Amino acid sequence: MKEKLTALLEVRKIIALLVTILFFILCMMGSIGPEKAFEVVLMVIAFYFGKSTALDKPE
């Protein structure tokens, strides 16, 4: 259980989550359009999963 909690506190995960939440809020407030929010969030998530996959140790 402790290992799962420490895994959630990785910097990459926190940044990806915060950027996603930030652009969702900006989109809801009308500061940016949904298309732009979608593009940015998609890039962040793609980078996050790409980096996570690259860092996985082959078995």
PQR file with spaces between the fields and no chain letter, atoms N, CA, C, O and H, PARSE charges and radii, in Angstrom:
ATOM       1  N    MET     1       0.834   -1.196    0.000 -0.4000 1.5000
ATOM       2  CA   MET     1       0.000    0.000    0.000 -0.0000 2.0000
ATOM       3  C    MET     1       0.871    1.250    0.000  0.5500 1.7000
ATOM       4  O    MET     1       0.595    2.211   -0.717 -0.5500 1.4000
ATOM       5  N    LYS     2       1.918    1.228    0.805 -0.4000 1.5000
ATOM       6  CA   LYS     2       2.800    2.382    0.889 -0.0000 2.0000
ATOM       7  C    LYS     2       3.510    2.628   -0.439  0.5500 1.7000
ATOM       8  O    LYS     2       3.760    3.773   -0.818 -0.5500 1.4000
ATOM       9  H    LYS     2       2.143    0.447    1.387  0.4000 1.0000
ATOM      10  N    GLU     3       3.833    1.541   -1.141 -0.4000 1.5000
ATOM      11  CA   GLU     3       4.493    1.663   -2.441 -0.0000 2.0000
ATOM      12  C    GLU     3       3.581    2.336   -3.460  0.5500 1.7000
ATOM      13  O    GLU     3       4.039    3.135   -4.277 -0.5500 1.4000
ATOM      14  H    GLU     3       3.631    0.611   -0.833  0.4000 1.0000
ATOM      15  N    LYS     4       2.300    2.017   -3.411 -0.4000 1.5000
ATOM      16  CA   LYS     4       1.347    2.634   -4.338 -0.0000 2.0000
ATOM      17  C    LYS     4       1.204    4.123   -4.071  0.5500 1.7000
ATOM      18  O    LYS     4       1.094    4.916   -5.006 -0.5500 1.4000
ATOM      19  H    LYS     4       1.928    1.368   -2.747  0.4000 1.0000
ATOM      20  N    LEU     5       1.205    4.504   -2.809 -0.4000 1.5000
ATOM      21  CA   LEU     5       1.087    5.921   -2.466 -0.0000 2.0000
ATOM      22  C    LEU     5       2.330    6.698   -2.892  0.5500 1.7000
ATOM      23  O    LEU     5       2.220    7.821   -3.384 -0.5500 1.4000
ATOM      24  H    LEU     5       1.295    3.860   -2.049  0.4000 1.0000
ATOM      25  N    THR     6       3.497    6.117   -2.709 -0.4000 1.5000
ATOM      26  CA   THR     6       4.712    6.812   -3.131 -0.0000 2.0000
ATOM      27  C    THR     6       4.790    6.890   -4.652  0.5500 1.7000
ATOM      28  O    THR     6       5.342    7.846   -5.196 -0.5500 1.4000
ATOM      29  H    THR     6       3.587    5.204   -2.309  0.4000 1.0000
ATOM      30  N    ALA     7       4.241    5.891   -5.340 -0.4000 1.5000
ATOM      31  CA   ALA     7       4.227    5.929   -6.802 -0.0000 2.0000
ATOM      32  C    ALA     7       3.329    7.058   -7.312  0.5500 1.7000
ATOM      33  O    ALA     7       3.585    7.614   -8.380 -0.5500 1.4000
ATOM      34  H    ALA     7       3.792    5.114   -4.898  0.4000 1.0000
ATOM      35  N    LEU     8       2.292    7.397   -6.569 -0.4000 1.5000
ATOM      36  CA   LEU     8       1.399    8.485   -6.965 -0.0000 2.0000
ATOM      37  C    LEU     8       2.053    9.848   -6.808  0.5500 1.7000
ATOM      38  O    LEU     8       1.599   10.826   -7.403 -0.5500 1.4000
ATOM      39  H    LEU     8       2.084    6.945   -5.702  0.4000 1.0000
ATOM      40  N    LEU     9       3.102    9.922   -6.022 -0.4000 1.5000
ATOM      41  CA   LEU     9       3.731   11.202   -5.744 -0.0000 2.0000
ATOM      42  C    LEU     9       4.898   11.512   -6.679  0.5500 1.7000
ATOM      43  O    LEU     9       5.678   12.423   -6.403 -0.5500 1.4000
ATOM      44  H    LEU     9       3.470    9.128   -5.539  0.4000 1.0000
ATOM      45  N    GLU    10       5.028   10.784   -7.762 -0.4000 1.5000
ATOM      46  CA   GLU    10       6.071   11.087   -8.723 -0.0000 2.0000
ATOM      47  C    GLU    10       5.771   12.424   -9.381  0.5500 1.7000
ATOM      48  O    GLU    10       4.612   12.760   -9.625 -0.5500 1.4000
ATOM      49  H    GLU    10       4.394   10.044   -7.986  0.4000 1.0000
ATOM      50  N    VAL    11       6.806   13.174   -9.662 -0.4000 1.5000
ATOM      51  CA   VAL    11       6.658   14.522  -10.201 -0.0000 2.0000
ATOM      52  C    VAL    11       5.934   14.508  -11.542  0.5500 1.7000
ATOM      53  O    VAL    11       5.082   15.362  -11.788 -0.5500 1.4000
ATOM      54  H    VAL    11       7.748   12.902   -9.464  0.4000 1.0000
ATOM      55  N    ARG    12       6.257   13.555  -12.412 -0.4000 1.5000
ATOM      56  CA   ARG    12       5.611   13.499  -13.729 -0.0000 2.0000
ATOM      57  C    ARG    12       4.111   13.312  -13.593  0.5500 1.7000
ATOM      58  O    ARG    12       3.339   13.931  -14.325 -0.5500 1.4000
ATOM      59  H    ARG    12       6.949   12.862  -12.212  0.4000 1.0000
ATOM      60  N    LYS    13       3.696   12.473  -12.673 -0.4000 1.5000
ATOM      61  CA   LYS    13       2.261   12.220  -12.500 -0.0000 2.0000
ATOM      62  C    LYS    13       1.542   13.449  -11.965  0.5500 1.7000
ATOM      63  O    LYS    13       0.439   13.778  -12.402 -0.5500 1.4000
ATOM      64  H    LYS    13       4.323   11.971  -12.078  0.4000 1.0000
ATOM      65  N    ILE    14       2.175   14.120  -11.020 -0.4000 1.5000
ATOM      66  CA   ILE    14       1.568   15.315  -10.443 -0.0000 2.0000
ATOM      67  C    ILE    14       1.434   16.406  -11.492  0.5500 1.7000
ATOM      68  O    ILE    14       0.395   17.061  -11.577 -0.5500 1.4000
ATOM      69  H    ILE    14       3.071   13.853  -10.665  0.4000 1.0000
ATOM      70  N    ILE    15       2.474   16.607  -12.292 -0.4000 1.5000
ATOM      71  CA   ILE    15       2.436   17.636  -13.328 -0.0000 2.0000
ATOM      72  C    ILE    15       1.373   17.316  -14.370  0.5500 1.7000
ATOM      73  O    ILE    15       0.620   18.201  -14.778 -0.5500 1.4000
ATOM      74  H    ILE    15       3.318   16.075  -12.223  0.4000 1.0000
ATOM      75  N    ALA    16       1.304   16.073  -14.799 -0.4000 1.5000
ATOM      76  CA   ALA    16       0.297   15.686  -15.795 -0.0000 2.0000
ATOM      77  C    ALA    16      -1.108   15.920  -15.255  0.5500 1.7000
ATOM      78  O    ALA    16      -1.972   16.428  -15.970 -0.5500 1.4000
ATOM      79  H    ALA    16       1.916   15.354  -14.468  0.4000 1.0000
ATOM      80  N    LEU    17      -1.337   15.560  -14.019 -0.4000 1.5000
ATOM      81  CA   LEU    17      -2.656   15.756  -13.414 -0.0000 2.0000
ATOM      82  C    LEU    17      -2.988   17.230  -13.260  0.5500 1.7000
ATOM      83  O    LEU    17      -4.107   17.643  -13.562 -0.5500 1.4000
ATOM      84  H    LEU    17      -0.636   15.148  -13.438  0.4000 1.0000
ATOM      85  N    LEU    18      -2.039   18.029  -12.798 -0.4000 1.5000
ATOM      86  CA   LEU    18      -2.291   19.452  -12.609 -0.0000 2.0000
ATOM      87  C    LEU    18      -2.544   20.175  -13.932  0.5500 1.7000
ATOM      88  O    LEU    18      -3.427   21.029  -14.010 -0.5500 1.4000
ATOM      89  H    LEU    18      -1.130   17.694  -12.553  0.4000 1.0000
ATOM      90  N    VAL    19      -1.782   19.843  -14.962 -0.4000 1.5000
ATOM      91  CA   VAL    19      -2.000   20.486  -16.267 -0.0000 2.0000
ATOM      92  C    VAL    19      -3.373   20.125  -16.814  0.5500 1.7000
ATOM      93  O    VAL    19      -4.073   20.979  -17.357 -0.5500 1.4000
ATOM      94  H    VAL    19      -1.064   19.149  -14.898  0.4000 1.0000
ATOM      95  N    THR    20      -3.759   18.866  -16.672 -0.4000 1.5000
ATOM      96  CA   THR    20      -5.074   18.439  -17.134 -0.0000 2.0000
ATOM      97  C    THR    20      -6.183   19.191  -16.403  0.5500 1.7000
ATOM      98  O    THR    20      -7.129   19.668  -17.030 -0.5500 1.4000
ATOM      99  H    THR    20      -3.190   18.172  -16.231  0.4000 1.0000
ATOM     100  N    ILE    21      -6.069   19.295  -15.101 -0.4000 1.5000
ATOM     101  CA   ILE    21      -7.075   20.004  -14.303 -0.0000 2.0000
ATOM     102  C    ILE    21      -7.094   21.489  -14.663  0.5500 1.7000
ATOM     103  O    ILE    21      -8.166   22.080  -14.799 -0.5500 1.4000
ATOM     104  H    ILE    21      -5.301   18.907  -14.592  0.4000 1.0000
ATOM     105  N    LEU    22      -5.914   22.097  -14.818 -0.4000 1.5000
ATOM     106  CA   LEU    22      -5.832   23.517  -15.153 -0.0000 2.0000
ATOM     107  C    LEU    22      -6.527   23.821  -16.475  0.5500 1.7000
ATOM     108  O    LEU    22      -7.314   24.765  -16.554 -0.5500 1.4000
ATOM     109  H    LEU    22      -5.043   21.618  -14.708  0.4000 1.0000
ATOM     110  N    PHE    23      -6.248   23.040  -17.510 -0.4000 1.5000
ATOM     111  CA   PHE    23      -6.865   23.308  -18.800 -0.0000 2.0000
ATOM     112  C    PHE    23      -8.350   22.990  -18.799  0.5500 1.7000
ATOM     113  O    PHE    23      -9.111   23.612  -19.541 -0.5500 1.4000
ATOM     114  H    PHE    23      -5.609   22.273  -17.446  0.4000 1.0000
ATOM     115  N    PHE    24      -8.776   22.041  -17.986 -0.4000 1.5000
ATOM     116  CA   PHE    24     -10.208   21.782  -17.841 -0.0000 2.0000
ATOM     117  C    PHE    24     -10.901   22.995  -17.219  0.5500 1.7000
ATOM     118  O    PHE    24     -11.967   23.409  -17.675 -0.5500 1.4000
ATOM     119  H    PHE    24      -8.158   21.536  -17.384  0.4000 1.0000
ATOM     120  N    ILE    25     -10.296   23.555  -16.188 -0.4000 1.5000
ATOM     121  CA   ILE    25     -10.868   24.729  -15.525 -0.0000 2.0000
ATOM     122  C    ILE    25     -10.892   25.928  -16.469  0.5500 1.7000
ATOM     123  O    ILE    25     -11.891   26.645  -16.542 -0.5500 1.4000
ATOM     124  H    ILE    25      -9.430   23.218  -15.818  0.4000 1.0000
ATOM     125  N    LEU    26      -9.783   26.149  -17.197 -0.4000 1.5000
ATOM     126  CA   LEU    26      -9.739   27.261  -18.146 -0.0000 2.0000
ATOM     127  C    LEU    26     -10.792   27.106  -19.236  0.5500 1.7000
ATOM     128  O    LEU    26     -11.395   28.087  -19.671 -0.5500 1.4000
ATOM     129  H    LEU    26      -8.972   25.567  -17.138  0.4000 1.0000
ATOM     130  N    CYS    27     -11.005   25.891  -19.666 -0.4000 1.5000
ATOM     131  CA   CYS    27     -12.015   25.631  -20.686 -0.0000 2.0000
ATOM     132  C    CYS    27     -13.416   25.915  -20.136  0.5500 1.7000
ATOM     133  O    CYS    27     -14.247   26.511  -20.822 -0.5500 1.4000
ATOM     134  H    CYS    27     -10.515   25.094  -19.312  0.4000 1.0000
ATOM     135  N    MET    28     -13.670   25.493  -18.915 -0.4000 1.5000
ATOM     136  CA   MET    28     -14.984   25.726  -18.304 -0.0000 2.0000
ATOM     137  C    MET    28     -15.241   27.207  -18.058  0.5500 1.7000
ATOM     138  O    MET    28     -16.385   27.656  -18.129 -0.5500 1.4000
ATOM     139  H    MET    28     -12.995   25.009  -18.357  0.4000 1.0000
ATOM     140  N    MET    29     -14.189   27.969  -17.768 -0.4000 1.5000
ATOM     141  CA   MET    29     -14.339   29.403  -17.531 -0.0000 2.0000
ATOM     142  C    MET    29     -14.486   30.177  -18.839  0.5500 1.7000
ATOM     143  O    MET    29     -14.887   31.341  -18.828 -0.5500 1.4000
ATOM     144  H    MET    29     -13.260   27.604  -17.710  0.4000 1.0000
ATOM     145  N    GLY    30     -14.167   29.547  -19.951 -0.4000 1.5000
ATOM     146  CA   GLY    30     -14.281   30.210  -21.234 -0.0000 2.0000
ATOM     147  C    GLY    30     -13.035   30.966  -21.647  0.5500 1.7000
ATOM     148  O    GLY    30     -13.055   31.693  -22.640 -0.5500 1.4000
ATOM     149  H    GLY    30     -13.841   28.602  -19.959  0.4000 1.0000
ATOM     150  N    SER    31     -11.947   30.807  -20.900 -0.4000 1.5000
ATOM     151  CA   SER    31     -10.706   31.501  -21.237 -0.0000 2.0000
ATOM     152  C    SER    31     -10.060   30.943  -22.500  0.5500 1.7000
ATOM     153  O    SER    31      -9.439   31.677  -23.268 -0.5500 1.4000
ATOM     154  H    SER    31     -11.932   30.216  -20.093  0.4000 1.0000
ATOM     155  N    ILE    32     -10.210   29.647  -22.704 -0.4000 1.5000
ATOM     156  CA   ILE    32      -9.689   29.014  -23.914 -0.0000 2.0000
ATOM     157  C    ILE    32     -10.779   28.129  -24.504  0.5500 1.7000
ATOM     158  O    ILE    32     -11.724   27.737  -23.819 -0.5500 1.4000
ATOM     159  H    ILE    32     -10.714   29.050  -22.080  0.4000 1.0000
ATOM     160  N    GLY    33     -10.631   27.831  -25.762 -0.4000 1.5000
ATOM     161  CA   GLY    33     -11.615   26.981  -26.423 -0.0000 2.0000
ATOM     162  C    GLY    33     -11.359   25.512  -26.125  0.5500 1.7000
ATOM     163  O    GLY    33     -10.246   25.131  -25.763 -0.5500 1.4000
ATOM     164  H    GLY    33      -9.864   28.150  -26.319  0.4000 1.0000
ATOM     165  N    PRO    34     -12.382   24.696  -26.278 -0.5600 1.5000
ATOM     166  CA   PRO    34     -12.234   23.270  -26.007  0.2800 2.0000
ATOM     167  C    PRO    34     -11.226   22.594  -26.929  0.5500 1.7000
ATOM     168  O    PRO    34     -10.569   21.631  -26.535 -0.5500 1.4000
ATOM     169  N    GLU    35     -11.104   23.095  -28.147 -0.4000 1.5000
ATOM     170  CA   GLU    35     -10.143   22.487  -29.082 -0.0000 2.0000
ATOM     171  C    GLU    35      -8.721   22.659  -28.581  0.5500 1.7000
ATOM     172  O    GLU    35      -7.924   21.721  -28.615 -0.5500 1.4000
ATOM     173  H    GLU    35     -11.638   23.877  -28.467  0.4000 1.0000
ATOM     174  N    LYS    36      -8.403   23.864  -28.113 -0.4000 1.5000
ATOM     175  CA   LYS    36      -7.052   24.139  -27.625 -0.0000 2.0000
ATOM     176  C    LYS    36      -6.774   23.349  -26.347  0.5500 1.7000
ATOM     177  O    LYS    36      -5.676   22.820  -26.174 -0.5500 1.4000
ATOM     178  H    LYS    36      -9.050   24.626  -28.085  0.4000 1.0000
ATOM     179  N    ALA    37      -7.751   23.266  -25.458 -0.4000 1.5000
ATOM     180  CA   ALA    37      -7.574   22.499  -24.225 -0.0000 2.0000
ATOM     181  C    ALA    37      -7.353   21.027  -24.551  0.5500 1.7000
ATOM     182  O    ALA    37      -6.509   20.372  -23.938 -0.5500 1.4000
ATOM     183  H    ALA    37      -8.643   23.695  -25.599  0.4000 1.0000
ATOM     184  N    PHE    38      -8.105   20.511  -25.508 -0.4000 1.5000
ATOM     185  CA   PHE    38      -7.962   19.114  -25.897 -0.0000 2.0000
ATOM     186  C    PHE    38      -6.562   18.843  -26.443  0.5500 1.7000
ATOM     187  O    PHE    38      -5.940   17.838  -26.099 -0.5500 1.4000
ATOM     188  H    PHE    38      -8.790   21.044  -26.006  0.4000 1.0000
ATOM     189  N    GLU    39      -6.068   19.746  -27.295 -0.4000 1.5000
ATOM     190  CA   GLU    39      -4.739   19.570  -27.886 -0.0000 2.0000
ATOM     191  C    GLU    39      -3.649   19.535  -26.813  0.5500 1.7000
ATOM     192  O    GLU    39      -2.781   18.663  -26.835 -0.5500 1.4000
ATOM     193  H    GLU    39      -6.573   20.563  -27.574  0.4000 1.0000
ATOM     194  N    VAL    40      -3.697   20.477  -25.884 -0.4000 1.5000
ATOM     195  CA   VAL    40      -2.666   20.554  -24.855 -0.0000 2.0000
ATOM     196  C    VAL    40      -2.723   19.346  -23.932  0.5500 1.7000
ATOM     197  O    VAL    40      -1.687   18.750  -23.635 -0.5500 1.4000
ATOM     198  H    VAL    40      -4.403   21.185  -25.867  0.4000 1.0000
ATOM     199  N    VAL    41      -3.905   18.979  -23.477 -0.4000 1.5000
ATOM     200  CA   VAL    41      -4.047   17.835  -22.585 -0.0000 2.0000
ATOM     201  C    VAL    41      -3.621   16.553  -23.294  0.5500 1.7000
ATOM     202  O    VAL    41      -2.985   15.691  -22.687 -0.5500 1.4000
ATOM     203  H    VAL    41      -4.746   19.463  -23.718  0.4000 1.0000
ATOM     204  N    LEU    42      -3.962   16.425  -24.549 -0.4000 1.5000
ATOM     205  CA   LEU    42      -3.555   15.252  -25.318 -0.0000 2.0000
ATOM     206  C    LEU    42      -2.033   15.159  -25.422  0.5500 1.7000
ATOM     207  O    LEU    42      -1.465   14.075  -25.291 -0.5500 1.4000
ATOM     208  H    LEU    42      -4.478   17.126  -25.042  0.4000 1.0000
ATOM     209  N    MET    43      -1.378   16.290  -25.656 -0.4000 1.5000
ATOM     210  CA   MET    43       0.087   16.293  -25.726 -0.0000 2.0000
ATOM     211  C    MET    43       0.717   15.909  -24.396  0.5500 1.7000
ATOM     212  O    MET    43       1.673   15.135  -24.361 -0.5500 1.4000
ATOM     213  H    MET    43      -1.840   17.171  -25.762  0.4000 1.0000
ATOM     214  N    VAL    44       0.186   16.447  -23.301 -0.4000 1.5000
ATOM     215  CA   VAL    44       0.737   16.141  -21.979 -0.0000 2.0000
ATOM     216  C    VAL    44       0.563   14.657  -21.659  0.5500 1.7000
ATOM     217  O    VAL    44       1.496   14.007  -21.188 -0.5500 1.4000
ATOM     218  H    VAL    44      -0.591   17.076  -23.329  0.4000 1.0000
ATOM     219  N    ILE    45      -0.616   14.130  -21.910 -0.4000 1.5000
ATOM     220  CA   ILE    45      -0.878   12.723  -21.613 -0.0000 2.0000
ATOM     221  C    ILE    45      -0.054   11.813  -22.519  0.5500 1.7000
ATOM     222  O    ILE    45       0.464   10.794  -22.063 -0.5500 1.4000
ATOM     223  H    ILE    45      -1.374   14.658  -22.292  0.4000 1.0000
ATOM     224  N    ALA    46       0.071   12.170  -23.795 -0.4000 1.5000
ATOM     225  CA   ALA    46       0.885   11.363  -24.709 -0.0000 2.0000
ATOM     226  C    ALA    46       2.343   11.366  -24.272  0.5500 1.7000
ATOM     227  O    ALA    46       3.002   10.327  -24.303 -0.5500 1.4000
ATOM     228  H    ALA    46      -0.350   12.998  -24.165  0.4000 1.0000
ATOM     229  N    PHE    47       2.847   12.521  -23.868 -0.4000 1.5000
ATOM     230  CA   PHE    47       4.226   12.586  -23.396 -0.0000 2.0000
ATOM     231  C    PHE    47       4.394   11.762  -22.130  0.5500 1.7000
ATOM     232  O    PHE    47       5.373   11.029  -21.989 -0.5500 1.4000
ATOM     233  H    PHE    47       2.311   13.365  -23.842  0.4000 1.0000
ATOM     234  N    TYR    48       3.452   11.877  -21.217 -0.4000 1.5000
ATOM     235  CA   TYR    48       3.534   11.144  -19.952 -0.0000 2.0000
ATOM     236  C    TYR    48       3.574    9.636  -20.199  0.5500 1.7000
ATOM     237  O    TYR    48       4.443    8.943  -19.670 -0.5500 1.4000
ATOM     238  H    TYR    48       2.657   12.473  -21.332  0.4000 1.0000
ATOM     239  N    PHE    49       2.633    9.126  -21.001 -0.4000 1.5000
ATOM     240  CA   PHE    49       2.597    7.687  -21.247 -0.0000 2.0000
ATOM     241  C    PHE    49       3.769    7.224  -22.095  0.5500 1.7000
ATOM     242  O    PHE    49       4.269    6.114  -21.912 -0.5500 1.4000
ATOM     243  H    PHE    49       1.926    9.689  -21.430  0.4000 1.0000
ATOM     244  N    GLY    50       4.210    8.067  -23.020 -0.4000 1.5000
ATOM     245  CA   GLY    50       5.389    7.716  -23.806 -0.0000 2.0000
ATOM     246  C    GLY    50       6.623    7.618  -22.942  0.5500 1.7000
ATOM     247  O    GLY    50       7.422    6.696  -23.099 -0.5500 1.4000
ATOM     248  H    GLY    50       3.804    8.969  -23.168  0.4000 1.0000
ATOM     249  N    LYS    51       6.783    8.547  -22.045 -0.4000 1.5000
ATOM     250  CA   LYS    51       7.930    8.540  -21.130 -0.0000 2.0000
ATOM     251  C    LYS    51       7.836    7.375  -20.167  0.5500 1.7000
ATOM     252  O    LYS    51       8.845    6.729  -19.884 -0.5500 1.4000
ATOM     253  H    LYS    51       6.134    9.296  -21.918  0.4000 1.0000
ATOM     254  N    SER    52       6.652    7.093  -19.659 -0.4000 1.5000
ATOM     255  CA   SER    52       6.473    5.971  -18.732 -0.0000 2.0000
ATOM     256  C    SER    52       6.799    4.653  -19.418  0.5500 1.7000
ATOM     257  O    SER    52       7.426    3.781  -18.818 -0.5500 1.4000
ATOM     258  H    SER    52       5.832    7.617  -19.888  0.4000 1.0000
ATOM     259  N    THR    53       6.380    4.500  -20.666 -0.4000 1.5000
ATOM     260  CA   THR    53       6.650    3.280  -21.409 -0.0000 2.0000
ATOM     261  C    THR    53       8.143    3.130  -21.680  0.5500 1.7000
ATOM     262  O    THR    53       8.690    2.030  -21.597 -0.5500 1.4000
ATOM     263  H    THR    53       5.871    5.209  -21.154  0.4000 1.0000
ATOM     264  N    ALA    54       8.792    4.239  -22.004 -0.4000 1.5000
ATOM     265  CA   ALA    54      10.232    4.199  -22.290 -0.0000 2.0000
ATOM     266  C    ALA    54      11.039    3.873  -21.049  0.5500 1.7000
ATOM     267  O    ALA    54      12.111    3.275  -21.146 -0.5500 1.4000
ATOM     268  H    ALA    54       8.347    5.132  -22.071  0.4000 1.0000
ATOM     269  N    LEU    55      10.536    4.261  -19.872 -0.4000 1.5000
ATOM     270  CA   LEU    55      11.275    4.012  -18.638 -0.0000 2.0000
ATOM     271  C    LEU    55      11.015    2.637  -18.044  0.5500 1.7000
ATOM     272  O    LEU    55      11.732    2.205  -17.142 -0.5500 1.4000
ATOM     273  H    LEU    55       9.665    4.746  -19.792  0.4000 1.0000
ATOM     274  N    ASP    56       9.995    1.945  -18.543 -0.4000 1.5000
ATOM     275  CA   ASP    56       9.721    0.598  -18.040 -0.0000 2.0000
ATOM     276  C    ASP    56      10.896   -0.303  -18.351  0.5500 1.7000
ATOM     277  O    ASP    56      11.479   -0.247  -19.434 -0.5500 1.4000
ATOM     278  H    ASP    56       9.412    2.296  -19.276  0.4000 1.0000
ATOM     279  N    LYS    57      11.228   -1.125  -17.390 -0.4000 1.5000
ATOM     280  CA   LYS    57      12.344   -2.056  -17.588 -0.0000 2.0000
ATOM     281  C    LYS    57      11.862   -3.285  -18.355  0.5500 1.7000
ATOM     282  O    LYS    57      10.858   -3.894  -17.986 -0.5500 1.4000
ATOM     283  H    LYS    57      10.754   -1.171  -16.511  0.4000 1.0000
ATOM     284  N    PRO    58      12.566   -3.645  -19.407 -0.5600 1.5000
ATOM     285  CA   PRO    58      12.155   -4.865  -20.135  0.2800 2.0000
ATOM     286  C    PRO    58      12.386   -6.099  -19.283  0.5500 1.7000
ATOM     287  O    PRO    58      13.374   -6.198  -18.556 -0.5500 1.4000
ATOM     288  N    GLU    59      11.476   -7.018  -19.382 -0.4000 1.5000
ATOM     289  CA   GLU    59      11.586   -8.247  -18.569 -0.0000 2.0000
ATOM     290  C    GLU    59      12.001   -9.416  -19.403  0.5500 1.7000
ATOM     291  O    GLU    59      12.142  -10.525  -18.886 -0.5500 1.4000
ATOM     292  H    GLU    59      10.673   -6.938  -19.973  0.4000 1.0000
